[in-house]
Amino acid sequence: MAFIDYYKTLGISKNATNKEIKTAYRKLARKFHPDINPDNKDAELNFKNINEANQVLSDPENRKKYDTYGKNWKHGAEYQQAQNQQQRQHQSQNQSGQQGFSEDAYSDFFESMFGGASGSSRQRQRPRFKGQDFNAELHLKLKDVYTSHQQVLTVNGKKIRLTVPAGVENGQVIKIKGKGDKGANGGPNGDLYLKFVIDNDTEFKRVGNDLYQKITLDLYTSILGGEATIDTFNGKVKLQIKPETKNETKVKLKGKGFPVYKNEEKFGDLIITYHIAMPTDLSKEEIALFKELQKIKTK
């Protein structure tokens, strides 16, 4: 497999900061995203390489291994062990007058131990390694996660179909087993860690499974009582307004909130806060009536 220079892939220097890595990745990811370049194999490959580079360089530990071991960074400890063993053999052969291996033989020696040539029958069994885990984000609207639904997303050039459970929260991360990079030498695949980024573009405020909503009442309805029809996530509801309702009064609508994660039979509550709007642009007649009311109240 050809060596991929992750720094070159992102167009950054080896001294790039984490912020520069993040900026370069976002810019290139937007440029080569499969949704923007449908049926473009070159863009798909670039997108895969960009994600792979970001996965490694944005993680301080992985970046250190990559800088130290290059293409063998995933198995850095084993590679170092192989180098040490090769050096000991080299020293022993030199002491006995035999020809030793060159520095270039290290990589070949490592490949023969962990993933290249079959080696001799006396060679120990090659160790298996789990594939690299992937991290991705899925951006959705709040209304999208009110019900469970299917989504298809592209991660490192691979299309993954998954069910988004109702009630998932902003910032929540779920693990999708086996959807990371392929394992080495028959090892298991890595996993995909998917973070949900949920944009609330509704009039509701969500706190856990509960929803909060502000409703404006006119002064007359708040004093005399009446009805108000409001929108909820699953249809309209008619509210009965009690006479003499005060400003900032709260009422709870049981079960009209958000579904509980992985338990769609249960819902949170909808908490309504009434805001009383004072009348403006009063006519002379209305002003006169308020004055009459004022006189009555002050008697």
Phi, psi and omega in degrees: 000130183294144179286132179253122177279104185295327178295317179293324179301319180271355179069038182232166178274166179290347178261014183298143177279167178300324179294320180292323177296314181297317181295316180295319180297313182298320181296314182287325179298320177295322183292320187253011182300136182302331179292332178272335182236065181297139177060025177252101185296322180296316179295322180297318179293318178299319180297320179296314181295323179295316179296318179298316179297318180294320179302322184277309188285337180279350178257114185307318182292314179294323180296320179297318178296318181296316179296330183275316189248358178061230185295342180264020187298330182295331183240044186303315182297317179293324179295318178295321178297319179295319178298316181297317179296320179294322179295320179297320178295321179298313180297317181296320180291323178294322180293329180269003178085007180272157179286131180268180179271152176278169178299329182293345183281345182303309183298318179296321179297317179297318179298321181292333180277321192238005179169010182244251182293158184288332179077181182278168181292341180274350182293141181293159181295137181293134179289151178260142182232139176290143179291164181292139174284148176252153173235136180212163177241144176238116182266127182222163172270159181300320180295337180292330185258016174284332176230152176292141181204166180270144175224146173240120179235157181251121179234120181052042176081357180253135178275130182236124178262131180214160175261123176274114182290142175299145176089002179296146186253158177299131180087353181290141180242129176241151179259129176250107189293135173079007182256019174267206180288158180292145177287164180258139177057040178085007178287166182290154175293156173288179181248161176254124175257112187253122179259133179266128175245108188250121179267119179267099179255025181253177177275358181266147170255130182255129174229104186064237179263357181266149176243146179236138183216141177257132180240132179266128176246143174284160185301321185292319178294322181294328180277314187268344185086170180160208181234154175216132178259126182237160176266135170243181181291338182236036175124178182272150179227138178263125181257142173263117182268124180286146175301148179060039176288128183275158176297141180070017173294139180247139174230147183248129174257106185296131174075011180256017178268217184263150179294148178284135183305125180062022176209072188292352178280345181247144181227154171282192183250161174251119181256119182261134173244125181273131174244121183273120179269125179284139180292145178230170179053048181289143176282168178299322180295319180294320179297320179297319179295321178294324178294320176298318178297321179297319179297318180297317183290335183265358178290000000 
